[in-house]
Amino acid sequence: MLRVADLLVEDGLTLYEDNRAHARAKLLRLAPAGRKALRVIQMGQKVWANALAAQMDENQLRAASAVLAQQPPGE
């Protein structure tokens, strides 16, 4: 995971900053370019999700929502 974080920093999408709670562990935060990239991703996901939902009836949407609600965060 550290390698991915380093690559994101190299690409200018994130920045390391000091962590007052832990001297050796740096915090990772989005850089302005990372925020812009995230907005683009979110807009594309919204278009995709809306197009998918438009093909489903209410019962299918409720079933899909119930399944997604059961998934642990981050999976």
CYANA upper distance limits for C-alpha pairs under 8 A (distance plus 0.5 A):
  1 MET  CA      5 ALA  CA      6.87
  2 LEU  CA      6 ASP  CA      6.60
  3 ARG  CA      7 LEU  CA      6.70
  4 VAL  CA      8 LEU  CA      6.74
  5 ALA  CA      9 VAL  CA      6.79
  5 ALA  CA     14 THR  CA      8.23
  5 ALA  CA     28 LEU  CA      8.11
  6 ASP  CA     10 GLU  CA      6.64
  7 LEU  CA     11 ASP  CA      6.66
  8 LEU  CA     12 GLY  CA      6.82
  8 LEU  CA     13 LEU  CA      5.79
  8 LEU  CA     14 THR  CA      6.07
  9 VAL  CA     13 LEU  CA      6.29
  9 VAL  CA     14 THR  CA      5.27
  9 VAL  CA     15 LEU  CA      6.04
  9 VAL  CA     16 TYR  CA      7.93
 12 GLY  CA     31 ALA  CA      7.22
 12 GLY  CA     33 ALA  CA      7.07
 12 GLY  CA     34 GLY  CA      7.72
 13 LEU  CA     30 LEU  CA      6.59
 13 LEU  CA     31 ALA  CA      5.70
 13 LEU  CA     32 PRO  CA      7.67
 13 LEU  CA     33 ALA  CA      5.74
 13 LEU  CA     34 GLY  CA      4.44
 13 LEU  CA     35 ARG  CA      8.12
 13 LEU  CA     37 ALA  CA      8.39
 14 THR  CA     28 LEU  CA      7.03
 14 THR  CA     29 ARG  CA      5.94
 14 THR  CA     30 LEU  CA      4.81
 14 THR  CA     31 ALA  CA      5.10
 14 THR  CA     33 ALA  CA      8.41
 14 THR  CA     34 GLY  CA      6.52
 15 LEU  CA     28 LEU  CA      6.19
 15 LEU  CA     29 ARG  CA      5.91
 15 LEU  CA     30 LEU  CA      6.74
 15 LEU  CA     31 ALA  CA      6.36
 16 TYR  CA     26 LYS  CA      6.49
 16 TYR  CA     27 LEU  CA      6.04
 16 TYR  CA     28 LEU  CA      5.20
 16 TYR  CA     29 ARG  CA      6.99
 17 GLU  CA     26 LYS  CA      6.18
 17 GLU  CA     27 LEU  CA      5.67
 17 GLU  CA     28 LEU  CA      6.87
 17 GLU  CA     29 ARG  CA      8.01
 18 ASP  CA     23 ALA  CA      7.79
 18 ASP  CA     25 ALA  CA      8.17
 18 ASP  CA     26 LYS  CA      5.68
 18 ASP  CA     27 LEU  CA      6.64
 19 ASN  CA     23 ALA  CA      6.53
 19 ASN  CA     24 ARG  CA      8.28
 19 ASN  CA     25 ALA  CA      6.86
 19 ASN  CA     26 LYS  CA      5.78
 19 ASN  CA     27 LEU  CA      6.17
 22 HIS  CA     26 LYS  CA      8.17
 30 LEU  CA     34 GLY  CA      5.70
 30 LEU  CA     35 ARG  CA      6.51
 31 ALA  CA     35 ARG  CA      6.82
 32 PRO  CA     36 LYS  CA      6.81
 33 ALA  CA     37 ALA  CA      6.67
 34 GLY  CA     38 LEU  CA      6.55
 35 ARG  CA     39 ARG  CA      6.73
 36 LYS  CA     40 VAL  CA      6.90
 37 ALA  CA     41 ILE  CA      6.78
 38 LEU  CA     42 GLN  CA      6.56
 39 ARG  CA     43 MET  CA      6.61
 40 VAL  CA     44 GLY  CA      6.80
 41 ILE  CA     45 GLN  CA      6.65
 42 GLN  CA     46 LYS  CA      6.60
 43 MET  CA     47 VAL  CA      6.87
 44 GLY  CA     48 TRP  CA      6.75
 45 GLN  CA     49 ALA  CA      6.47
 46 LYS  CA     50 ASN  CA      6.52
 47 VAL  CA     51 ALA  CA      6.65
 48 TRP  CA     52 LEU  CA      6.65
 49 ALA  CA     53 ALA  CA      6.52
 50 ASN  CA     54 ALA  CA      6.58
 51 ALA  CA     55 GLN  CA      7.38
 52 LEU  CA     56 MET  CA      7.54
 53 ALA  CA     57 ASP  CA      8.43
 53 ALA  CA     61 LEU  CA      7.47
 56 MET  CA     60 GLN  CA      6.23
 56 MET  CA     61 LEU  CA      6.73
 57 ASP  CA     61 LEU  CA      6.78
 58 GLU  CA     62 ARG  CA      6.65
 59 ASN  CA     63 ALA  CA      6.64
 60 GLN  CA     64 ALA  CA      6.56
 61 LEU  CA     65 SER  CA      6.54
 62 ARG  CA     66 ALA  CA      6.66
 63 ALA  CA     67 VAL  CA      6.81
 64 ALA  CA     68 LEU  CA      6.71
 65 SER  CA     69 ALA  CA      6.58
 66 ALA  CA     70 GLN  CA      7.10
 67 VAL  CA     71 GLN  CA      7.50
 71 GLN  CA     75 GLU  CA      7.29
